[in-house]
Amino acid sequence: MFPNIETDRLQLREITYEDAADLFRCFSNHHVTQHYGIDTFTTIEQAEKLIDSFSKSFKEKRGIRWGIERKEAKGLIGTIGFNAWSPNHKRAEVGYELHPDYWRKGYTKEAINEILSYGFDEMKLNRIGAIVFVENVASNQLLTTMGFHNEGILKGYMYQDGKAHDTYVYAIFK
C-alpha cells in the first residue's frame, strides 16, 4: 500500500500514468534536468517509463517516490522520495525536483521535512543521504539549512550533457 502524506500546502501521493504530462512538463525543462543526472526528456514516453521505474522501485523496496501536488490545484509540480533504499542497512538517499514555476516558494523544504520524518519514523532509517552537483547552489543551500552535513566531494561522480561533474555527499541522521 503506497503511503500518502499531507503537509500544510501539499499532498505527497503515488505517481500514476495520469501524471505523465505533468512529469514530462517538469523533465522536459533543461533548468530541472541540468543538475539531475539524466537527459532532458523529449517524449511523453520517457515520462511513462519513469513512472514505471518509480513503481518497480517501490515494489522491490529499493525506493519510494511521491508526486508533489499543491492542495489548491490538481497536477504534479514535481516529485520527491528516497533512492538507493537499503532496509538492511537502514539508509536511503533523498532526491527531488520541482518545475521552475514553483521554485523559491518553500515547497521543497516543506516536502523534505515530511519525508524525513516518514523515513526516520516509518521506514526506520538511521541515515538519509543526498548526492548533489557542486554547481547546484540552491539545493546545496537547502540541504545545509535543513540540517544535512556535507561529508565531502565525489570527483567525476555524475555525467550530464557528456561531461563528468563533481558532487557533494550529504547526510542527516536520526
Secondary structure in CASP SS format (residue, H / E / C, confidence):
PFRMAT SS
TARGET T0000
AUTHOR 0000-0000-0000
METHOD secondary structure of the structure
MODEL  1
M C 1.00
F C 1.00
P C 1.00
N C 1.00
I E 1.00
E E 1.00
T C 1.00
D C 1.00
R C 1.00
L E 1.00
Q E 1.00
L E 1.00
R E 1.00
E C 1.00
I C 1.00
T C 1.00
Y H 1.00
E H 1.00
D H 1.00
A H 1.00
A H 1.00
D H 1.00
L H 1.00
F H 1.00
R H 1.00
C H 1.00
F H 1.00
S C 1.00
N C 1.00
H H 1.00
H H 1.00
V H 1.00
T H 1.00
Q C 1.00
H C 1.00
Y C 1.00
G C 1.00
I C 1.00
D C 1.00
T C 1.00
F C 1.00
T C 1.00
T C 1.00
I H 1.00
E H 1.00
Q H 1.00
A H 1.00
E H 1.00
K H 1.00
L H 1.00
I H 1.00
D H 1.00
S H 1.00
F H 1.00
S H 1.00
K H 1.00
S H 1.00
F H 1.00
K H 1.00
E C 1.00
K C 1.00
R C 1.00
G C 1.00
I E 1.00
R E 1.00
W E 1.00
G E 1.00
I E 1.00
E E 1.00
R E 1.00
K C 1.00
E C 1.00
A C 1.00
K C 1.00
G C 1.00
L E 1.00
I E 1.00
G E 1.00
T E 1.00
I E 1.00
G E 1.00
F E 1.00
N E 1.00
A E 1.00
W E 1.00
S E 1.00
P H 1.00
N H 1.00
H H 1.00
K C 1.00
R E 1.00
A E 1.00
E E 1.00
V E 1.00
G E 1.00
Y E 1.00
E E 1.00
L E 1.00
H C 1.00
P H 1.00
D H 1.00
Y H 1.00
W C 1.00
R C 1.00
K C 1.00
G C 1.00
Y H 1.00
T H 1.00
K H 1.00
E H 1.00
A H 1.00
I H 1.00
N H 1.00
E H 1.00
I H 1.00
L H 1.00
S H 1.00
Y H 1.00
G H 1.00
F H 1.00
D H 1.00
E C 1.00
M C 1.00
K C 1.00
L C 1.00
N C 1.00
R E 1.00
I E 1.00
G E 1.00
A E 1.00
I E 1.00
V E 1.00
F E 1.00
V C 1.00
E C 1.00
N C 1.00
V H 1.00
A H 1.00
S H 1.00
N H 1.00
Q H 1.00
L H 1.00
L H 1.00
T H 1.00
T H 1.00
M C 1.00
G C 1.00
F C 1.00
H E 1.00
N E 1.00
E E 1.00
G E 1.00
I E 1.00
L E 1.00
K E 1.00
G E 1.00
Y E 1.00
M E 1.00
Y E 1.00
Q E 1.00
D C 1.00
G C 1.00
K E 1.00
A E 1.00
H E 1.00
D E 1.00
T E 1.00
Y E 1.00
V E 1.00
Y E 1.00
A E 1.00
I E 1.00
F E 1.00
K C 1.00
END
